[in-house]
Amino acid sequence: MYAIELTPEQPVETLTELAVEAEQEGFDAVLASHHYNNRDQFVALSSMAQATDELLVGPGIANPYETHPVTLASRVATLSEVSGGRALFGVGPGDEATLSNLGFDHDRPLRRVLETFKVAQRLWDGERVDHDGTFQAHDAGLNYDVGEIPVYVGAQGPHMTRMAAKHADGALYNGAHPRDLEWASEQVAKGAADRPDTRGEFDLAAYASVSVAEDGSAAREAARIPVAFIAAGSPPPVFERHGLDAERAREVGDAIAAGEFRAAGDAVSEAMIDAFCIAGTPETVAERTDALLDYADSVVFASPLGPELETAISLLGSAARSTRLA
């Protein structure tokens, strides 16, 4: 699977046009990210689904804290209906800092995610559900037929990645460097050891921040603020894996916490860009993507995409076609 992540910072009409372009460029899926301060991801996904014919569409990711998991299951099921069965369910714990802004406790994230999609699958199968765990549901059910929807777990740490390999259809692994995907594939192998054969093949998708432009320097510059957010949210083992300066990462995180995004971007090092983003010309993106696919099964080209969205999708389409032919 070759996919594009679209961030609903743009109007829904613009996102829909970009999804149509992505389908024309030969991409297999379009995911919409979620933050409360952007436009609603499911409204955007519904519009994108109705404007396309073959693209898979889904949240990348939805979190089960802001929305009750039963309601979330219904929203994904509605998207499946609107798209004619082309929905996938990207679910993960979400951004802890963003959730804290809304007063949500980011408690027991692995258990919350697992329970969310297990309950969703029962609801999609037409069951009435009673559940008492990280959330409660009493005699819950959906009043319409759904069927199967593939589940992809947003993951970065070892436990979430292993859980996904055991229980889900795929993982949207937050990583843009072969070193990270090699490590993730090792975690997948551990989780897959307990995976029932009836669940079928598992899809490890590299959910990679990408910035592409004909001018490689411009592409790297556009990556600074997205990389700042990735660096601020990455655990210490990731910094150790790449030999990055943890103190500098703390400076980046402090700037983000203060809302000083430009300062956070300025504090990002070239080494951080290399570790957390595929940034450069289409040729560079194709080469780096091909290296990811030594360990990953699929790739999602994620924010920022490039300094100019108007040209980024066509450039990424060209890079994707190069890796498909490699």
N, C-alpha and C positions, 0 to 999 in steps of 0.2 A: 504494500500500500504506500502510495505517495500522496501526502495530504498537505493542506495549507491551513494554518490557524489564522483566523481573522479576529481582530480585537474590536469590539463595538464602541471604540472611541469615535468611529465614523458613523454618519447617518445610516439607517437601515437600507435605504435606497442604494447608497454607495456600496455597502457590504454585499448587497444582492448582485449588483453589477460585477463586483470582483469575483463572486462565486461563479457567475456565468462564464467569466473569462477563465477561471481556474478549470472549469469543465472543458472549455474549448482547448485549453493547453494540455489536456490529457491527465489531469490529476484525478485521483480516485475518491478523495474525500475532502470536505471542508469542515473544520471545527470552529466553534465560536467560544472564545474565552469568557470568563465571568469575573467582574468586580462590580460591587453595588453602585459605584460612581460612574459606570459606563451604561450604555443602553442595554436593555434586557436581552439576554442571549437567546432565549427561546422565541421571542418575537422575531429576532433577526434570523434565526435558523428556519423558522416557518416560512419567512419570505424567500430565503435562499432555496428551500426545498421546492417551493412552488414554481420557481423560475428555472430550475434545472431538471434534467431527465434521468441521469445515472449516478450523480455524486452521492456518496454516503454523507450524511449530515449529522452532527451531534455536538453536545457540549464538550468543551475541552479546557477545563472540566467544570462540572457542577459540584457544589459541596452540600452535604446533608445536614448542615447546621442552620443556615438561613431559611431553608425550606424543609418542611417536614418530609421525611423520606417517602411516605406514602404519596404525598402530593407530588414530589419529584418524580416518582415512578409514573404517575399519571401524565405529567408533562412530557416525559420522554415517549410514553405510549401514544400521546396525541401527535407528537412529531412523527412517529412511525406511520401513523394513519395519514397524515398530511402528505408525507413524502412517498407514500406507496410502498412502505416497508424498507426504506433506505436509512433508517435511523440507527445510530450506535449511541451507547450510553457511556460517556466519559465521566467518571466519578472519582473524587479524591477528597482529602481533608480540607483543601483550600488554604488560603494564606492566613496564617495565624494573626499577623498584625492587622490585616483588614477586618477580620472577624472580631478582633478585640475592639475596634472602633464602634462596632454595633452592639457590644455588650455580650457577645457569645463566648462561652468557655470552649476552648479547643480541646475538650477532654476525650481521652481514649480514641484517638483518630483511627487507628487500624480497625478496632472493633466496630466503630461507627460506620466506616466505609463498607466493611464486610457485611454487616447486618443490613445496611441499606440496599445493596444490590441483591442479596439473597431474598429479602422480602419483596423487592421489585419483581424478581423472577417468579415468585409464587403468585403475585398479583397478575402478572402477564399470562400466567397459565390458567387464570380464571378461579383461583382459590380465594376463599375468605380467610383472612389472616388475623390471628391473635399473636401479639409480640410484646415481650416485656424484657428489654435489654437497655441499650444506650438510648432508646426511644421506646415509646409505647404505641401500640395500635390494638384496637379491640373490634373484632368482627369487621375489619376493613376489607373492602373489595372494590373492583372497578366494574362499572355498569356497561362495559363494551368489550368486545373481543380484541385481543392484542397479538399474541403469538410471541415468537422468539425475537429478542433484540440482543446483539452482541454487547458485552460489557468490557470496557477498558478502564483499568485502575490507574489513576495518576500517582506516580511513585518516584521516590528518589532514595529513600533509606532501604536498608537490607530487609527489614521485616515486612514492609508494605510490598516490596518487589517479590519476595518469596510468597506472600499471601496471594498476590495476583496470579502468580504462576500456578498455584495450587487450585484456585477457585474461579478465576475469571477467564475471559477469552483473550485478553491481551493486557499489556501495560503501556501507558504513555509515560515513558521514562524521561525525566527531566535531565537531559544531557546532550551536549553538542560535540563531545570529544571522544575519540575511539577509546581512550583510557577509561572513561566513565562507562561506556557501553560494554567494554570487555568485563569490567567489574560487575555490571548489571547482569550480563549473560551468565556469570557464575552464580549469582543469586537466583536467577531463573532456574538454572539447572538444579539447585538445591530444592526449590519449591516444587518443581515439576516431578521430583522423585515420588511425591505423594499425590500426584495428579491422577484422577481416574481416567482410564482410556476413553470413556464415554464422552469426555469433555472435548475431545478433538485437539487439533494443533493449537499451540499458543503463539501469539503474535507479540514479539517485543518490538515496540515502536520507539525510536529515538525522537523525543519531543525536543527539537533543537532550535534554539534561538538562531536566526539567520538574518544577515543583512547583505544584500547584493546590489551592485551597481557596476556600470562599465568603468567607473572610477573607483578603484579599490580603496583608496584613502577616504573617499566620501562614505563608502560602505562601512568602514571601520568607525568613522566618527559617529555615524548614525546609531551604532551599536552601543554607545557608551552608557546611556541611561538605562536601557533594558538590561545590560550586563550588570549595572550597579544594583538593580533589584535582585538579580539572580545571586550575585555575590553576597548581598546582605542576608539572603535567606538560606544560604548553603551551610551545611554542618561542617565542623572542623575536619572530619576525615577527607572531605572533598578538597579542602585547601592543602592538606598533607599530600594527597594523591598528585596534585599538580605543582607542589613546591611553591605555593603562593604565600604572600606576606599576610598573616592573619591580622596584624595590627592595622595594616592599610585597609583591610576588609572591614574592620570595626569602624574606621573613619568613614568609609562609604555608608555603612549602616546607620551611623549617627546622623549623617547628613540627610539620609532618607527619612529617618524618624522626625527630623526637624522640618521636613518639607522642603529642604534645599536641594532639589533634584539636579540642578545644574552643577552645584558643588559636588554632589555625589558622582555625577558623570565625569567631572574633571579629575576626581580622585581615583578613577578606574585606571589600572595599569594596562600596558599592552599585553602583558602576560595574562591578565584576567580576561581580556577580549579573546585571546587565543584559546583559553580554557573553556569559556562559557558561551561562545558564539562562533558560528561559521560566518566570517565576514570577509568580503572581497569581491572579486570579479566573478562572472558566471563560471569561468574555468576553475577558479579557486573553490567555489561552492561545489562544483561537480566532483572535484578531487577529494574534498573533505567528506562529502556525502558518501562517496564510494568507500572511503575508509571506515565510516560508521557502519556500513552494511556488511563489513566483515564480521560484525557481532550482532547487529540488529536485523530484524526481518523487514521492518518498515521504517519510514521516516516522515515526521511532521515538520514542515518548515514553519517556524513560529516567529512571533514578534521579535524585531521590528519589521522584518521582511526586506526593508531597504529604505534609503533616504527618500525615494519617490515611489509610492504605492502604484502609481499609474504605469510604471514600467517594471516593477519588481516581479509581478506574477509571470509576465512573459519571459523575463530573464531566468526565473526559477524553473519555469517550464522547460526552457532550453537546457538548464543544468540537469533537471530530472531525466530528460530524454537521453542525455549523454550517459548517465549512470545506468539507465535501463539497458543501454546497448553495450555497456562495458563488459 
